[in-house]
Amino acid sequence: MTIFNAVEIITVFLVLFSIIDVTGSIPIFLNLRSQEKRIHPEKAAIYSFLIMTLFLFVGEWILKLFQVEVSAFAIAGAIVLLIISIEMIFGVEIFKTDASSEGVSSTLFPVVFPLVAGPGSFTTLLTMRAEFHVVNIIIAVALNLLIVYFVLKHLDFVQKILGNTGSYILRKFFGVIIMAISVKLITSNFNDLINIVAQ
């Protein structure tokens, strides 16, 4: 049986692409830039790849080790997204950047986690591993992160097209969308978590 399977790669790629939704996160990236926070495209892609690949192999074991359900993990990530949406809508700064971590924290958090390598991606990886070969999943992850790198690398071009007014409108609009998504994630996973605890 051949390990390399183009159909599996395409399938996993499309699922992860919809979950990561890097194009939909552009307003968040621009919001971080407007706060003069640095984002390193290369580091974001590399860190995300390492974290997602590691989680693919040991993620379920780590969650079981700490007796954390996947649904609880998803809720935690959704709360982070909710806070980010509040920042975008109301123009407040909740996540403070220490001087010692300036230029790094915005790359690792919130770009790498939870936007790229977040609960949605982790849950998808665990699900995909039960159905597809690990090599094909890793290739699909790498392809997605190439797109992430490209988008982050050309944020200046995107911002120039949108302009200040366009960026402002997009930031507020998608702030509401992200808030709605985070609330949906919290409620849906909360029900799953309650069912698990009740068993």
Phi and psi in degrees as a GROMACS rama.xvg file:
@    title "Ramachandran Plot"
@    xaxis  label "Phi"
@    yaxis  label "Psi"
@TYPE xy
-75.9087  130.13  THR-2
-71.3078  -46.8897  ILE-3
-71.2093  125.199  PHE-4
-139.992  111.569  ASN-5
-62.6118  -36.1775  ALA-6
-64.4591  -42.8599  VAL-7
-63.4603  -42.9489  GLU-8
-61.1323  -46.7335  ILE-9
-63.6205  -41.9087  ILE-10
-61.6007  -51.3387  THR-11
-64.6357  -39.1462  VAL-12
-58.8721  -47.0098  PHE-13
-65.9139  -39.9358  LEU-14
-64.565  -48.0506  VAL-15
-64.6594  -37.7342  LEU-16
-60.9616  -41.1008  PHE-17
-71.0966  -31.5872  SER-18
-75.4209  -47.7958  ILE-19
-65.9179  -43.4008  ILE-20
48.2206  57.9319  ASP-21
-63.3063  -34.4307  VAL-22
-66.7787  -35.4302  THR-23
-71.7549  -18.5556  GLY-24
-90.0754  -2.12812  SER-25
-53.7062  -43.1472  ILE-26
-58.7462  -34.4816  PRO-27
-68.0646  -43.1503  ILE-28
-61.5629  -42.7487  PHE-29
-65.7932  -35.3359  LEU-30
-63.3691  -41.4169  ASN-31
-63.7514  -40.7779  LEU-32
-64.3695  -37.0284  ARG-33
-66.5491  -23.432  SER-34
-89.9204  10.6965  GLN-35
60.4085  35.5501  GLU-36
-99.5863  134.242  LYS-37
-85.3119  142.113  ARG-38
-124.416  124.742  ILE-39
-100.13  106.722  HIS-40
-56.9852  -43.6728  PRO-41
-63.0019  -46.644  GLU-42
-65.8053  -40.0183  LYS-43
-60.1584  -44.4572  ALA-44
-67.7744  -44.2937  ALA-45
-66.8832  -48.2771  ILE-46
-60.3778  -42.845  TYR-47
-62.4714  -42.5626  SER-48
-62.5905  -45.6795  PHE-49
-63.7038  -44.837  LEU-50
-65.3127  -45.1402  ILE-51
-68.2782  -38.6984  MET-52
-66.6006  -42.3959  THR-53
-62.4117  -43.9055  LEU-54
-66.1153  -30.6118  PHE-55
-59.4094  -35.8471  LEU-56
-91.4889  -39.002  PHE-57
-122.096  4.67021  VAL-58
-59.0704  -50.1519  GLY-59
-63.6851  -38.6573  GLU-60
-64.4422  -41.1695  TRP-61
-63.9192  -45.1713  ILE-62
-63.0486  -40.2317  LEU-63
-67.5633  -35.6085  LYS-64
-59.6617  -42.0055  LEU-65
-93.2102  8.2042  PHE-66
53.9963  44.9044  GLN-67
-110.961  125.588  VAL-68
-75.8436  151.614  GLU-69
-59.329  -38.2436  VAL-70
-64.9348  -37.2162  SER-71
-66.9617  -39.1003  ALA-72
-63.5201  -40.4832  PHE-73
-65.2211  -37.8098  ALA-74
-63.9398  -42.0997  ILE-75
-60.1845  -44.3203  ALA-76
-66.0943  -35.798  GLY-77
-66.2524  -35.298  ALA-78
-64.5537  -39.2989  ILE-79
-61.8252  -44.4018  VAL-80
-61.3824  -37.5261  LEU-81
-61.4689  -43.0363  LEU-82
-65.5201  -40.4963  ILE-83
-61.4161  -40.9846  ILE-84
-64.4941  -35.4542  SER-85
-63.9697  -40.8187  ILE-86
-59.0002  -45.1472  GLU-87
-67.3326  -41.4326  MET-88
-75.1307  -45.6341  ILE-89
-99.0506  -3.73146  PHE-90
67.9964  29.0463  GLY-91
-103.323  160.602  VAL-92
-113.443  110.406  GLU-93
-97.8119  -43.6287  ILE-94
-84.5906  104.313  PHE-95
-81.9449  143.352  LYS-96
-105.393  117.589  THR-97
-69.8231  150.615  ASP-98
-61.0406  -34.8365  ALA-99
-70.4077  -22.3737  SER-100
-111.313  10.8852  SER-101
-62.4948  134.668  GLU-102
88.7866  -11.4748  GLY-103
-115.734  -42.6725  VAL-104
-61.2408  -35.0316  SER-105
-71.416  -23.0587  SER-106
-78.4171  -50.6065  THR-107
-70.4593  -41.7475  LEU-108
-140.273  120.564  PHE-109
-101.329  7.97407  PRO-110
-65.9866  -57.4023  VAL-111
-65.9235  -52.0506  VAL-112
-126.41  127.223  PHE-113
-102.954  6.66896  PRO-114
-69.5063  -45.2625  LEU-115
-98.2678  -65.8096  VAL-116
-95.2611  75.4793  ALA-117
-115.572  -173.853  GLY-118
-54.7153  -39.7043  PRO-119
-62.227  -44.3982  GLY-120
-65.4286  -42.2426  SER-121
-63.2202  -46.1758  PHE-122
-61.6559  -40.8581  THR-123
-63.1281  -42.7563  THR-124
-61.993  -43.1067  LEU-125
-63.5744  -38.6392  LEU-126
-69.1595  -44.7098  THR-127
-65.3082  -33.1671  MET-128
-65.072  -27.642  ARG-129
-73.8637  -15.9953  ALA-130
-115.756  -32.7716  GLU-131
-120.452  164.224  PHE-132
-73.1487  143.684  HIS-133
-58.937  -40.6821  VAL-134
-59.4176  -43.663  VAL-135
-66.4662  -35.821  ASN-136
-65.554  -43.7707  ILE-137
-62.8582  -40.9821  ILE-138
-62.536  -42.8807  ILE-139
-63.5583  -38.5005  ALA-140
-62.2401  -46.2477  VAL-141
-61.1985  -41.519  ALA-142
-63.717  -40.9239  LEU-143
-64.1478  -39.6056  ASN-144
-74.522  -22.0018  LEU-145
-64.9539  -38.534  LEU-146
-68.0951  -41.2932  ILE-147
-58.2605  -45.9486  VAL-148
-59.4341  -45.0376  TYR-149
-61.46  -44.8908  PHE-150
-64.0026  -46.6577  VAL-151
-65.5897  -34.902  LEU-152
-68.1741  -29.8578  LYS-153
-111.409  30.4266  HIS-154
-62.4652  -35.2236  LEU-155
-61.3833  -40.8884  ASP-156
-64.6988  -43.0731  PHE-157
-63.3658  -43.4605  VAL-158
-65.7271  -35.7548  GLN-159
-65.517  -39.0267  LYS-160
-65.2803  -44.0073  ILE-161
-73.8667  -38.4854  LEU-162
77.9338  172.766  GLY-163
-64.4856  -43.7962  ASN-164
-65.9459  -44.6903  THR-165
-62.942  -40.6115  GLY-166
-63.9725  -40.1937  SER-167
-64.028  -47.8707  TYR-168
-63.3657  -44.5862  ILE-169
-63.3758  -38.9012  LEU-170
-63.9351  -44.2076  ARG-171
-67.7804  -43.5233  LYS-172
-63.1842  -49.9803  PHE-173
-73.6451  -20.5805  PHE-174
-60.5871  -43.2348  GLY-175
-65.9234  -41.9042  VAL-176
-61.9214  -46.3539  ILE-177
-64.566  -36.3389  ILE-178
-62.7366  -43.3341  MET-179
-63.9853  -41.6276  ALA-180
-63.9694  -43.085  ILE-181
-64.2771  -39.9275  SER-182
-63.7579  -41.2642  VAL-183
-62.9139  -42.6583  LYS-184
-62.5564  -40.8266  LEU-185
-64.7128  -48.3891  ILE-186
-67.1908  -43.6605  THR-187
-67.1714  -43.4996  SER-188
-74.4448  -26.333  ASN-189
-64.5541  -41.8137  PHE-190
-62.8556  -42.0508  ASN-191
-63.361  -40.5731  ASP-192
-66.1883  -40.3939  LEU-193
-62.6903  -41.6258  ILE-194
-64.1494  -38.627  ASN-195
-66.6471  -43.8579  ILE-196
-66.5656  -35.0902  VAL-197
-71.7043  -18.0116  ALA-198
